[in-house]
Amino acid sequence: MPAHPDHAELHYGDKVLKLPVTVGTEAEAGIDISSLRKETGAITLDPGYVNTGSCESAITYIDGEKGILRYRGIPIEELCERSTFLEVCYLLLYGELPTKDELDDFTNDIRTHTMLHEDVKRFFSVFPKKAHPMAVCAAVIGALSTFYPKSMDPRDHKQRDISTARIIAKLPTIAAYSFKHSIGQPFMYPQNKFDYSSNFLHLMFATPTEDYEVDPVIAKALDKLLILHADHEQNCSTSTVRMVGSSGANMFASLSAGVMALWGPLHGGANSAVVEMLQRIHESGDGGRAYMQAVKDRKEGIRLMGFGHRVYKSYDPRASILKTTTYEVLEKLKKSNPLLDVAVELEEIALKDSYFVERNLYPNVDFYSGLIYQAIGIPVNMFTVMFALGRLPGWIAQWREMQNDPATRISRPRQIYTGSAKRAYVPLEKRSPRRE
Ligand code: ACO
């Protein structure tokens, strides 16, 4: 492990500042600049927060160079192999794997909250059928604040636990209802005899008229997908959840904002964009050559979706697990998907191409996940909702950690103002047209 100095020196004008260095468990170092503005009058400028740590956190560790991801110290590969999504939820929220009794209690707690208030169900009918399910989910999550006013104090531990159980239990129901509404099918009630992922499949695909049997292969694959998405430290949506929560906003309000942040195509929205891209390439029949050229020519708005990551500068460990899982699931379900061949071919081209090699661009979690969702029968516009379902415990764990952290202050970045200097108000009749 590299040894870090205990402080850094910053020379600013005639001042020399001694800035303490905070070193994490895995020897990552952060220069603490909290005294900077007070001492110098200047701030740091770091667009996209590429060099900025917003907090200390004990939840998730990523080594982007080595392709390592661990929840509470446990490698993601082991959790995917041996754990369940609800166990991982517990681990993220409470810091340790649960004992059998703790897991039973936690699971029962979640089970008691799976139904939605009948009045909440009525919301879905007022959204247009073509409404994007991410917008519907964010709206309904935010609206839960109107139903549970007595359990929304962020500082109260008991209220936090109840809200945690409620939202983990209800999000599968909310997500499935956003889909059922879009296709005009009746809403199914949750079935508490099922495990978490099987219940979600039942909510999505059962109808009152037919028997629906949950396929254990699909339920297992879904559980693995949820585990893989469960947390990823201070990404865009998680930072949003923390930022909103830092104002004292309740958990549902903070999570609703997180869903909206996740929706963007550069973040969680990339999983549906990948499948749409693969489909277009498949239809073009040229093995992706024209698309790859457009990416390298930096045509506006064209990127190799599902590639690149702010933190990973090597293969995203989630992507390698997902690639193997895609093959396994398709084989077990005796299905094939020509888009998988397109994806593998694109990956092979990219990993040898200097454009991608020089920029350290590798497949990320979104590159293969959509192909498994497709195999499971999830429609493309629900892919990002699936991501939200998985990321939920991470958002909550991070939000709770922030509430408990004595260093937390309202998140309020500063700026360097570059607009007009002071000038006089011009009356309407004296204004000239603006030149473009
Ligand atoms: N295709 C083509 N070029 C890319 C890609 C890509 N997918 N990703 C990055 N680049 C290029 C950029 O053009 C830039 O090149 P330059 O230095 O010559 O200007 C360089 O690589 C660095 O890219 P940035 O956008 O500066 O990297 P940043 O860390 O800001 O962005 C991001 C990361 C948003 C994930 C980016 O890689 C991207 O847009 N990927 C495609 C969308 C995607 O898959 N998003 C999901 C990310 S995982 C998640 O959020 C769950």
Boltz pocket constraint, residues with backbone or C-beta under 6 A from the ligand:
constraints:
  - pocket:
      binder: B
      contacts: [[A, 48], [A, 235], [A, 265], [A, 266], [A, 267], [A, 268], [A, 270], [A, 295], [A, 302], [A, 303], [A, 304], [A, 305], [A, 306], [A, 307], [A, 308], [A, 309], [A, 310], [A, 311], [A, 359], [A, 361], [A, 364], [A, 365], [A, 366]]
      max_distance: 6.0
